[in-house]
Amino acid sequence: MPQVHDRGGWPTDEPINQEEHILSDWERRVDAMHNVLSEKGLRRTDEMRRAIESLDPATYEACSYYERWTAALEILLLEKGVISREELDGKFEEIRDRG
């Protein structure tokens, strides 16, 4: 049975939005991190695909393109031991507390 990511999402009768999308600052940062991690050998295209495909369908559908990239990079960096869950959670708390 096809998975949600096999088609970029479940098909609908909605037309595909083909308008140019101006990237927000956070999307530019994710793109830059993606490129840097690639140059450092810490992520490969096949790994990104696997990580994105590992998202459950509800999460996949709820996330934007760059949110999927963010989730995939998190998965890969945790798997490779580049960052620990504790370090990541601590950083999330620090950012949240800045408020």
N, C-alpha and C positions, 0 to 999 in steps of 0.2 A: 504494500500500500504506500502511495506517495506520502512524503512528509511535507509539512508546511513550507520548509525552506527549499524544497525542490522547485518551486515556482516563484519564489520570492514572496510568498504569502498565498492565502487561499484565493482562488479566483472569485470575482464578483462581477456584477453588471456595471460597476462604477468605472468610468474611464480613467486611464492612467494619467496622472498629473505630469505633464512633460514641461512645465514651466521651469525656467532657471531658478535655482535655489541659492540664495546668498547665504553662505556659511556663517553661522554665529561663531563667536570667539571660542566657545568650548569645542565646537566641531573642528575648528582649525587646530586646536591643541591635540585632539584625538588623532587627527590626520598626521600631525607632526610626530606624535609619539609612535604611531604606527610605522612611519618611515624610519625613525631613529632605531627602534627595536629591530627592524628589518636589517638595517645597516650593521648593527651589532651582532646579528645572527641569533637574536632572541625570539624571532617569530618568522614563520614561513607561511606562504599562501595556503598550503595544504593544512597547516596547523590552525590557521584562522578559520578555514572552512569547517574543520572538524569541531572546533570550539563553538562556532556559531550554530552548527547543526546539533550540538548537544543541548542547546536551550530548549526547554519544554515549549510546546506550541503556544500556550497562553502568553508566556514571556516573549517569545519571538514576535507574536502578533502585536503585543503592546509596545514594543520597542521600535524606535526609529532606526534608520540605517546606522548612524554613528553610535547610537546606544547599543546596538548589537556588536559593533566593533569594540566598544568599551568593555562590554561583558566578556567578549572573547579574549581581549588582552588581559583582563583580570584572571580569567581561567588559566591562560598560558603562563603568566608570571607566577601564579601560585603553584602550578604544576612543576615549573622549573626551579622553584625555590628562590627566585629573584626577590620575592617579598613574601613575608609570612602572613597568615590570616590575622594574627595579632597586630602586626605593623599596619596592615591595611585598615582593620577596624579602628585602631588608634587614630589614624589619619582622618577617617570619616568622622569620628567623634570630635576631633580638633576642629575640623571645618564646620561641623554642625554647631559647635559651641561658639564659633565666631558670630553666628547668627544673623 
